[in-house]
Amino acid sequence: MHVDSDGTTDWLRSAAVSARAASVALARMPEAARNDALRAAARALRARAAEIVQANAADLVAFDAAGGTAAFRDRLALTPARVDAMAQGLDDIAALPDPLARTLADWTRPNGLRIRRIAAPIGVIGMIYESRPNVGADAAGLCLKAGNAVILRGGSDSFHSARSIHAAVTEGLCAAGAPEAAVQVPPSTDRAYVAAMLGAAGLIDLIIPRGGKSLVRRVQAEAQVPVLAHAEGLCHTYVHAQADPDMARRIAANAKMRRPGVCGATETLLIDAAVAPALLPLIVADLRALGCDFRADARARAIVADLRAAGDADFDTEWLDAILSVAVVDGVDSAIAHILRHGSEHTDAIVTEDEAAAMQFLRGIDSAVGIWNASTQFCDGGEFGFGAEIGIATGRIHARGPVGLEQLTTFRYVVTGNGQVRP
Amino acid sequence: MHVDSDGTTDWLRSAAVSARAASVALARMPEAARNDALRAAARALRARAAEIVQANAADLVAFDAAGGTAAFRDRLALTPARVDAMAQGLDDIAALPDPLARTLADWTRPNGLRIRRIAAPIGVIGMIYESRPNVGADAAGLCLKAGNAVILRGGSDSFHSARSIHAAVTEGLCAAGAPEAAVQVPPSTDRAYVAAMLGAAGLIDLIIPRGGKSLVRRVQAEAQVPVLAHAEGLCHTYVHAQADPDMARRIAANAKMRRPGVCGATETLLIDAAVAPALLPLIVADLRALGCDFRADARARAIVADLRAAGDADFDTEWLDAILSVAVVDGVDSAIAHILRHGSEHTDAIVTEDEAAAMQFLRGIDSAVGIWNASTQFCDGGEFGFGAEIGIATGRIHARGPVGLEQLTTFRYVVTGNGQVRP
């Protein structure tokens, strides 16, 4: 980490050192004490709701002066109900099973050494996020539950809100005997704090960016610290020749249109040549009725003539919108080849009644989540039963798919002997 | 990745793309076919042993001309017996359990979705290592067994050896029907290939450096790809007040002097004030008889007067030599505090007959491996029963401690439904 003259890296170093001590202390706290601290933080958020909404108003004034969009303003705005929802989120996290109370493996060697691999906190997590102020409270709750300290760097837009939320959460933690340094926020919106976090090798153990693609790419490119990034979700639904037609229609409509803007939304429909003539017109009609537009290859347009033609780049596009790319394919291998070429290893589904075809598909793709006969929109921490998630990891190291409490832990070994020395 | 004019990044991009395809093919190969490929590579190494030794002779001529040390020359030199040992290493890896045949979790949601987390290859691994040519063969074997492709960048010293080993391994793989691109070696010793590998975000999934500290630090600082690094092993052995004296002596001698140069060697002895007057003189005598020197704090020197005084920096030094730092501490918390301040979160041990003290110690430290009543030198993939290891990870993400086959895998989810759509 380079040394600057304005104290940014000094702040970060000092924050990270105290955060590590806080993480060690959190990891030693019994589960009940960690949960008490979360509930105390929730109470403090509720007690300070008016103050938090007032701080948020200052952010909104600045936002309006800068002329931001209505959609961004809605993400930024806090109401007493939204503050209560944040508090409820912490209560919900307190009620989840303890991710540290897990023995992941346990074996005994011929020399009598017993080796246990047990869950352990990661340590110090750096969270870099954009507008929504609630992300800070959610991330703090999940990190603390897993015994981690967290340095929260929210968007400049939400600085006052984030400081106010942080003050309330910290008040609650301290009241419950948890370390004050467990959650920290840089003292200003200076972007140098982001650079300092990204360069903090050995001080921060993991950076989690949460926001738009440009934020995530910048973090991935600049970080000298491991990154758990959520990048693209270019998801496919493949309707196989042996698909149940009604199921295929229901799944296609849901996978694309339930919420077209989430990363688990299907962006490309692959439909088998054997069923496309009969089924594609029905799927198109279903989706059109929901407001969806299409980018189709020549073979699909030979079946439904008025579909807009796809360019090859369209199959590499994460629409996050009511647009569906459509291609006709010849069997499972052809679908797999399309997905390996154009996909993002996020979530890909097959609809079929043929188990052998499903297994071939699920083995052949290389995606974090492979789905047989269900909507790709199930790629979600809540739907996986994780209770809460901090994002969807698209890398291949440490965690893939929804990142919940378990993915915010690492492990360590405990070896017990009776005097063994190594030959 | 920046574009250069000399083709280095072109080579890397092309190598990584073909490596990814090879990884997908390897992952689909049945376990028996992957093992056959490893055994075929072993046969090819044995068949080409004379040729490999000849290639190695060219490296040794260049090494001697440059005037290298005898110790490095010994690491670099290959004999028919050493080639056979490499081949045997591949046969041994073939005999290990399949790391891909593991279901890590399996649960069913209230809506009927069944979610399985299954082991999967990481994908494309970049291995950057120094002199010993056998590291390339070992790494190739471990990576292939786990379904990964690997790009091997050995030291310039061993370039001819590495090319010759690579040719033999690849001949074996191809003969057994495994993809030729599964193992690749850059075409020259140009250091630009290292830079290209470190910048290959999205192309290489994981970089594993294996070598001295300066190599590892450079890789950690420059990589835009996740790194599984083996950095320092500043390990401690703490002799508690309730230690069995004979066990403490045996363990201290083994932990330091069995092989002082391995990363699991104890660098600092912490001895409880309650037993130091009686026990420290015996431990010192044992270790002196084995050729060990000491750097001791004032309290230890008050007990054994002729110990050399330690400076504070000595407790932050990984000796990797026949030198032991010694400090007297007051109980478990004091030992933990010393380790948290000076340790490297690698391997730390307590010797005690008091289970409560052992549990307090093992909970309080934050090390990858915590050991009760055994030598720190047991931190080793072979001793853990992993069969083979590619190094010892000192980061906190993805893997910690010995890195064997399991740690060279990641996971993916397979979700099976019967038509579920998300509400």
Interface residues (C-beta under 8 A of the other chain):
Chain A: V24 A27 R28 W107 R109 L113 I115 A120 I122 G123 A201 D205 L206 Q220 A221 Q224 P226 V227 D244 M247 R250 I251 A253 N254 A255 R258 L340 A358 L362 R363 G364 D366 S367 A368 V369 G370 I371 W372 N373 A374 S375 Q377 F378 D380 E383 F384 G385 G395 R396 I397 H398 R400 G401 T410 F411 R412 Y413 V414 V415 T416 G417 N418 G419 Q420 V421 R422
Chain B: V24 A27 R28 W107 R109 L113 I115 A120 I122 G123 A201 D205 L206 Q220 A221 Q224 P226 V227 D244 M247 R250 I251 A253 N254 A255 R258 L340 A358 L362 R363 G364 D366 S367 A368 V369 G370 I371 W372 N373 A374 S375 Q377 F378 D380 E383 F384 G385 G395 R396 I397 H398 R400 G401 T410 F411 R412 Y413 V414 V415 T416 G417 N418 G419 Q420 V421 R422
